[in-house]
Amino acid sequence: MQKQYFVYIATNKWNTVLYTGVTNNLHGRMYQHKNKLVEGFTKKYNINKLIYYESFNNVQEAILAEKRIKGWTRKKKTELIKSKNPEFGDLLEG
């Protein structure tokens, strides 16, 4: 079975902070964010809502996509999010 990797963007409940990351376990990683299990940026800024993700079969491609997105302006990131999730809803809810 081939492993999947995810580039994701998460935010807080007010959508004021955007965090871009990469993982091979999207549900597990968001569980960590929601429950503040890891010290650092996501805990400090209450990152707890998944608003965008894309999947890759190759970890190198996922890392390149993460770096590309991290280099974008907030406006461009917002446009990407809105193209798939116009309401900024939590993609893991429901």
C-alpha positions as protocol buffer text, in pm:
chain_id: "A"
residue {
  index: 1
  type: MET
  ca { x: 0 y: 0 z: 0 }
}
residue {
  index: 2
  type: GLN
  ca { x: 136 y: 339 z: -100 }
}
residue {
  index: 3
  type: LYS
  ca { x: 168 y: 607 z: 164 }
}
residue {
  index: 4
  type: GLN
  ca { x: -6 y: 942 z: 124 }
}
residue {
  index: 5
  type: TYR
  ca { x: 131 y: 1280 z: 228 }
}
residue {
  index: 6
  type: PHE
  ca { x: -68 y: 1595 z: 283 }
}
residue {
  index: 7
  type: VAL
  ca { x: 4 y: 1964 z: 261 }
}
residue {
  index: 8
  type: TYR
  ca { x: -249 y: 2148 z: 471 }
}
residue {
  index: 9
  type: ILE
  ca { x: -347 y: 2492 z: 584 }
}
residue {
  index: 10
  type: ALA
  ca { x: -503 y: 2537 z: 925 }
}
residue {
  index: 11
  type: THR
  ca { x: -624 y: 2841 z: 1115 }
}
residue {
  index: 12
  type: ASN
  ca { x: -780 y: 2954 z: 1441 }
}
residue {
  index: 13
  type: LYS
  ca { x: -1153 y: 3009 z: 1497 }
}
residue {
  index: 14
  type: TRP
  ca { x: -1126 y: 3372 z: 1382 }
}
residue {
  index: 15
  type: ASN
  ca { x: -931 y: 3287 z: 1063 }
}
residue {
  index: 16
  type: THR
  ca { x: -665 y: 3543 z: 1157 }
}
residue {
  index: 17
  type: VAL
  ca { x: -360 y: 3315 z: 1139 }
}
residue {
  index: 18
  type: LEU
  ca { x: -270 y: 3073 z: 859 }
}
residue {
  index: 19
  type: TYR
  ca { x: -42 y: 2777 z: 928 }
}
residue {
  index: 20
  type: THR
  ca { x: 91 y: 2560 z: 647 }
}
residue {
  index: 21
  type: GLY
  ca { x: 228 y: 2216 z: 723 }
}
residue {
  index: 22
  type: VAL
  ca { x: 298 y: 1871 z: 580 }
}
residue {
  index: 23
  type: THR
  ca { x: 212 y: 1533 z: 732 }
}
residue {
  index: 24
  type: ASN
  ca { x: 142 y: 1171 z: 647 }
}
residue {
  index: 25
  type: ASN
  ca { x: -142 y: 1153 z: 902 }
}
residue {
  index: 26
  type: LEU
  ca { x: -380 y: 1444 z: 854 }
}
residue {
  index: 27
  type: HIS
  ca { x: -637 y: 1339 z: 1115 }
}
residue {
  index: 28
  type: GLY
  ca { x: -369 y: 1266 z: 1374 }
}
residue {
  index: 29
  type: ARG
  ca { x: -189 y: 1592 z: 1310 }
}
residue {
  index: 30
  type: MET
  ca { x: -507 y: 1797 z: 1342 }
}
residue {
  index: 31
  type: TYR
  ca { x: -588 y: 1610 z: 1664 }
}
residue {
  index: 32
  type: GLN
  ca { x: -250 y: 1729 z: 1795 }
}
residue {
  index: 33
  type: HIS
  ca { x: -327 y: 2088 z: 1691 }
}
residue {
  index: 34
  type: LYS
  ca { x: -680 y: 2088 z: 1834 }
}
residue {
  index: 35
  type: ASN
  ca { x: -563 y: 1948 z: 2166 }
}
residue {
  index: 36
  type: LYS
  ca { x: -248 y: 2164 z: 2187 }
}
residue {
  index: 37
  type: LEU
  ca { x: -23 y: 1860 z: 2226 }
}
residue {
  index: 38
  type: VAL
  ca { x: 281 y: 2017 z: 2056 }
}
residue {
  index: 39
  type: GLU
  ca { x: 459 y: 2327 z: 2185 }
}
residue {
  index: 40
  type: GLY
  ca { x: 514 y: 2607 z: 1937 }
}
residue {
  index: 41
  type: PHE
  ca { x: 335 y: 2824 z: 1686 }
}
residue {
  index: 42
  type: THR
  ca { x: 16 y: 2621 z: 1653 }
}
residue {
  index: 43
  type: LYS
  ca { x: -34 y: 2600 z: 2029 }
}
residue {
  index: 44
  type: LYS
  ca { x: 44 y: 2969 z: 2082 }
}
residue {
  index: 45
  type: TYR
  ca { x: -199 y: 3086 z: 1813 }
}
residue {
  index: 46
  type: ASN
  ca { x: -474 y: 2827 z: 1878 }
}
residue {
  index: 47
  type: ILE
  ca { x: -451 y: 2665 z: 1536 }
}
residue {
  index: 48
  type: ASN
  ca { x: -736 y: 2414 z: 1544 }
}
residue {
  index: 49
  type: LYS
  ca { x: -930 y: 2425 z: 1217 }
}
residue {
  index: 50
  type: LEU
  ca { x: -834 y: 2250 z: 892 }
}
residue {
  index: 51
  type: ILE
  ca { x: -934 y: 2472 z: 601 }
}
residue {
  index: 52
  type: TYR
  ca { x: -734 y: 2332 z: 306 }
}
residue {
  index: 53
  type: TYR
  ca { x: -539 y: 2023 z: 211 }
}
residue {
  index: 54
  type: GLU
  ca { x: -405 y: 1841 z: -90 }
}
residue {
  index: 55
  type: SER
  ca { x: -258 y: 1492 z: -108 }
}
residue {
  index: 56
  type: PHE
  ca { x: 57 y: 1356 z: -267 }
}
residue {
  index: 57
  type: ASN
  ca { x: 201 y: 1009 z: -319 }
}
residue {
  index: 58
  type: ASN
  ca { x: 557 y: 1135 z: -286 }
}
residue {
  index: 59
  type: VAL
  ca { x: 697 y: 1305 z: 24 }
}
residue {
  index: 60
  type: GLN
  ca { x: 937 y: 1522 z: -178 }
}
residue {
  index: 61
  type: GLU
  ca { x: 648 y: 1662 z: -384 }
}
residue {
  index: 62
  type: ALA
  ca { x: 454 y: 1737 z: -66 }
}
residue {
  index: 63
  type: ILE
  ca { x: 749 y: 1920 z: 88 }
}
residue {
  index: 64
  type: LEU
  ca { x: 802 y: 2123 z: -229 }
}
residue {
  index: 65
  type: ALA
  ca { x: 433 y: 2218 z: -233 }
}
residue {
  index: 66
  type: GLU
  ca { x: 451 y: 2319 z: 134 }
}
residue {
  index: 67
  type: LYS
  ca { x: 753 y: 2542 z: 70 }
}
residue {
  index: 68
  type: ARG
  ca { x: 587 y: 2695 z: -236 }
}
residue {
  index: 69
  type: ILE
  ca { x: 269 y: 2780 z: -41 }
}
residue {
  index: 70
  type: LYS
  ca { x: 465 y: 2914 z: 257 }
}
residue {
  index: 71
  type: GLY
  ca { x: 633 y: 3160 z: 20 }
}
residue {
  index: 72
  type: TRP
  ca { x: 304 y: 3302 z: -102 }
}
residue {
  index: 73
  type: THR
  ca { x: 136 y: 3617 z: 18 }
}
residue {
  index: 74
  type: ARG
  ca { x: -163 y: 3586 z: 251 }
}
residue {
  index: 75
  type: LYS
  ca { x: -386 y: 3700 z: -38 }
}
residue {
  index: 76
  type: LYS
  ca { x: -270 y: 3416 z: -263 }
}
residue {
  index: 77
  type: LYS
  ca { x: -311 y: 3160 z: 19 }
}
residue {
  index: 78
  type: THR
  ca { x: -663 y: 3291 z: 84 }
}
residue {
  index: 79
  type: GLU
  ca { x: -749 y: 3258 z: -286 }
}
residue {
  index: 80
  type: LEU
  ca { x: -626 y: 2896 z: -280 }
}
residue {
  index: 81
  type: ILE
  ca { x: -836 y: 2817 z: 28 }
}
residue {
  index: 82
  type: LYS
  ca { x: -1146 y: 2986 z: -113 }
}
residue {
  index: 83
  type: SER
  ca { x: -1115 y: 2788 z: -439 }
}
residue {
  index: 84
  type: LYS
  ca { x: -1193 y: 2468 z: -241 }
}
residue {
  index: 85
  type: ASN
  ca { x: -1348 y: 2598 z: 82 }
}
residue {
  index: 86
  type: PRO
  ca { x: -1513 y: 2939 z: 31 }
}
residue {
  index: 87
  type: GLU
  ca { x: -1663 y: 2950 z: 381 }
}
residue {
  index: 88
  type: PHE
  ca { x: -1338 y: 2855 z: 561 }
}
residue {
  index: 89
  type: GLY
  ca { x: -1525 y: 2569 z: 729 }
}
residue {
  index: 90
  type: ASP
  ca { x: -1341 y: 2302 z: 926 }
}
residue {
  index: 91
  type: LEU
  ca { x: -1289 y: 2020 z: 677 }
}
residue {
  index: 92
  type: LEU
  ca { x: -1271 y: 1761 z: 955 }
}
residue {
  index: 93
  type: GLU
  ca { x: -1606 y: 1852 z: 1110 }
}
residue {
  index: 94
  type: GLY
  ca { x: -1918 y: 1657 z: 1022 }
}
